[in-house]
Amino acid sequence: MSNILIIDDEQQICESIKFILEYEDYQVDYVTNGFDGLSKLKEKEYATILLDIQMPEINGFEVLSKAKEYNPLLNIIIISAFASLQNAISATKLGAFDFIEKPIDRDKLIITVRNSVKQFNLLKENSEMKQSLSSSGKLIGNSKQMIKIKELIEKVSPTEARVLITGENGTGKELVARALHQQSLRKEKAFIDVNCAAIPNELIESELFGHEKGSFTGASQQRIGKFELANKGTLFLDEIGDMSLQAQAKVLRAIEDGKIERVGGTKKIEVDVRIISATNKNLLEEIEKGNFREDLYHRLNVIPIEIPPLRDRLDDIPPIIESMSAEISSKYNKRAPKFTIEAIKGLQSLSWKGNIRELRNIIERIIIIVNKESIDIKDIDFLLPNNKLSLETLIDGSNSFQDFKEKAEKAFILKQLELNSWNISKTAELLDIQRSHLYNKMKKYGIEKGE
């Protein structure tokens, strides 16, 4: 259940929004003061804030700026009766997710909050996955492709050459970028990553180069951009194929001059950064379409590293499973299971369109649901993508009639939750049971969102 915080000095509005969102299964808190709202952020993690602009003592723009410092992933929706294009632009520049005009339309509120929470959960999951994947500081895999990539990283890391990493989503592009940094002469300095696809076009310039106090409405204090934060270190521009042409031009200028200028500033600031970029797009095709600058492409693509999809390096699956199994089991205070040869072969036979990210989700699901020290294909067949739940498979993998019933119920409830985007009320309604009953079942089987 996602937490929502409402910050508005009108208590009636807070209670009205709280009533609507609690009906949608959100946990909702509200405060009528901006300072109280910032205090709440230190006590609990919120997926989304609904924030008024015009408030006494501290206005919404100031709260927005400070809240983003506490948690950059936090999505903030501005709600205001003083709707104007300037307010919307200012809020977007400061990182607001969306802007809703008062009086609030119920349907727009629900849709906007739903999208906001969904994006927050995806970004959080992605951030946690990246953190866990990079915590070991090494790339896992002994296939010919991975050996070549490791050798190339070893040669390139000590140099100042810019690197362009390409590959499908979920292949581990950031892991390669971190490996380049960790083996470089800059390893004692900062590694700053920027997801270009997650930043609105209106905000990208401020995010990369920073801004001066008062440079635009709501810029209540000076902000240091990613280029400055990465000075003497490494700047990783992830999903650079999604960067706007205007931002591309400014990045190109920063590379050529070795200097940047904050938004609203006049002073040229020298920066010494090594740029590593990554994309899942074919940039040559994007150049032909007019979506990417050819001069920037050649600046970035000094050393190309292409990461093959997981389906093209199946030999890497066994060591990846072993590593993931140990890490995930530790997370749930369980002993890491052993996967039989048949189970591994079954996993290798899948298409893995989501690559390592998809594999990790499946391994986590298996560890949560299958409580065995040795895991065979018959134990997991019904949990794998594109596989139908076979009655024979379920029977063979069960030790008793009770075990069979519980396994079937676990798998069915998990599938229904996924199909309904983890909406508890909707799932309970479709299953024709009370919400409290569904919660009890989830608690019994250890089913949690993110499996």
Secondary structure as UniProt FT lines:
FT   STRAND          3..7
FT   HELIX           11..23
FT   TURN            24..25
FT   STRAND          27..31
FT   HELIX           34..43
FT   STRAND          48..52
FT   HELIX           60..70
FT   TURN            72..73
FT   STRAND          75..80
FT   HELIX           85..93
FT   TURN            94..95
FT   STRAND          98..101
FT   HELIX           106..134
FT   TURN            135..136
FT   HELIX           144..156
FT   TURN            157..158
FT   STRAND          163..166
FT   TURN            169..170
FT   HELIX           173..182
FT   TURN            185..188
FT   STRAND          191..195
FT   HELIX           196..198
FT   HELIX           201..209
FT   STRAND          210..211
FT   TURN            213..214
FT   TURN            217..218
FT   STRAND          223..224
FT   HELIX           226..229
FT   TURN            230..232
FT   STRAND          234..238
FT   HELIX           240..242
FT   HELIX           245..257
FT   STRAND          259..260
FT   STRAND          269..270
FT   STRAND          274..279
FT   HELIX           283..289
FT   HELIX           294..300
FT   TURN            301..302
FT   STRAND          303..306
FT   HELIX           310..312
FT   HELIX           314..316
FT   HELIX           317..331
FT   TURN            332..333
FT   STRAND          338..339
FT   HELIX           341..348
FT   TURN            353..354
FT   HELIX           355..369
FT   STRAND          374..375
FT   HELIX           377..380
FT   HELIX           381..383
FT   TURN            385..386
FT   HELIX           391..396
FT   HELIX           401..419
FT   TURN            420..422
FT   HELIX           424..431
FT   HELIX           435..445
FT   TURN            449..450
//
